[in-house]
Amino acid sequence: MSITKNFRKSFIIIITSIIPVIICSIIIFHFVVQFNQFTFPFILGILISINIP
């Protein structure tokens, strides 16, 4: 009985420590994707305008 109780407690601790990491990685990934959507054409335009004399 005590083994399953400890297992459940450690399982809850693991879940509560993993969930914020997953949420943070999703937010960072989403931000990077949106950042690339806005920045890539901008950087491409700068590079093209630099290459054209």
N, C-alpha and C positions, 0 to 999 in steps of 0.2 A: 504493500500500500504506500509506504513512504517513498519507494523508488519511483512509482508512477507520479506521485505528487511532486517530487523533485524534478522529474523529467518535464512535467507540465510547466513548472515554474521556469526552468531553463529554456523551454520552448517559447514561452511568452517573452522572455528577455531577448531571445534571439530574434523573434519576429519584430518586436518593438525597436530593436537596433537596426534591423535590415530595412524596414519600411521607409524611414527617413532617407536612407542612402538611395533607395530606388527612386523616391520622389525627387530628390536633388538631381540625380543623374538624368531623369526624364526632363526636368526643367532646364538643365544645362544643355541637353541634346536639342530640345525645342528652340532654345535661344540661339544655339549655334546654327541650326538650320535656317531660322529666320534671318540671322545676321548674314549668312552666306547668300541668301536670296537677294538681300538689298546691296551687299557689298561687292559681290562678284562682278556684276555688270559695271559698277562704278570703277573698280580696279581695272577691268578690261578696257573701259573707255579711256582711262588715264594712260594705260600702256600703249593703246593704239595712237593716242594723240602725241605721246612722246616719240613713238617710232616714226610717225609721219613728220617730215621736216617742214 
